[in-house]
Amino acid sequence: MSTISLKQAIYSSLAEVAQAIGHPHRLELIEHLAQGRRSVEELAGLAGLTFANTSRHLQILRRGRLVETERRGKHVLYSLASETETVGLLKALGSVGERNVAEVRQIMTDYFGARDALAPVSREELMLRLRDGMVTLLDLRPEDEFALGHLPGALNMPLGDLERRLSELPKDREIVAYCRGPYCILSFEAVAALRARGYRIRRLEDGFPEWKAAGLAVEAAA
């Protein structure tokens, strides 16, 4: 095989990966799988899709070598293949979109920027503050996602529970909130709501999947 043919073979395989992520539903399914292993039924409910449609999208992701399966009894569970690289791929896609696509920039300004104009907390900064005991870490994802994995020492408080659980949050120290990833609205909504009530709160720069993909420590329910 010539060197040109070898290069074309590589590009052909890479194009299959690109095609696999070329649909908004499949990007959302990857986001959900980045929180932990899920069944088709669970993913269908989370994404608001039919079982058949979810299965079809997952099969395309599997052909693109982005997800893998494991059978447990009657259920087939899906998880990300090469989790670190797949999460990094989505992060790179987001960076290109934010820089080059006008629609993405407009949404980031009109929605996300309007709710939180402060610079987010970097992972490095958060690690220093956690080590010094200077921050309360708030996980805004649903309880089942928190159980699959979370940042060490995080307090789980889904967005819908904030109002009735305000007494659990300190007003004398900074809070850092995180959720599913950089485009997860949970942390933006929580930041806006809690700042309006006088809490000192900032967002983590991304979310749980990026923290885990960076090789940092995580905890999970027994």
Salt bridges, closest charged atoms under 4 A:
GLU28 OE2 - HIS32 NE2 3.52
GLU41 OE1 - HIS75 ND1 3.64
GLU42 OE2 - ARG38 NH1 3.77
GLU70 OE1 - ARG37 NE 3.25
GLU70 OE2 - ARG72 NE 3.09
GLU83 OE1 - LYS212 NZ 3.55
ASP116 OD1 - ARG195 NH1 2.83
ASP116 OD2 - ARG203 NE 2.60
GLU125 OE2 - ARG129 NH2 2.67
GLU125 OE2 - ARG202 NH1 3.43
ASP132 OD1 - ARG131 NE 3.77
ASP139 OD2 - ARG141 NH2 2.80
ASP144 OD2 - ARG38 NH1 3.03
GLU145 OE2 - ARG38 NH2 3.93
GLU145 OE2 - ARG180 NH2 2.68
ASP161 OD1 - ARG164 NH2 3.50
ASP161 OD2 - ARG165 NH1 3.99
GLU163 OE1 - ARG197 NH2 2.65
GLU168 OE2 - ARG165 NE 2.90
GLU174 OE1 - ARG129 NH1 1.90
GLU174 OE2 - ARG202 NH1 3.94
GLU189 OE2 - ARG115 NE 3.12
GLU205 OE2 - ARG123 NH1 3.68
ASP206 OD2 - LYS91 NZ 3.57
ASP206 OD2 - ARG123 NH1 2.59
GLU219 OE1 - HIS150 NE2 3.35
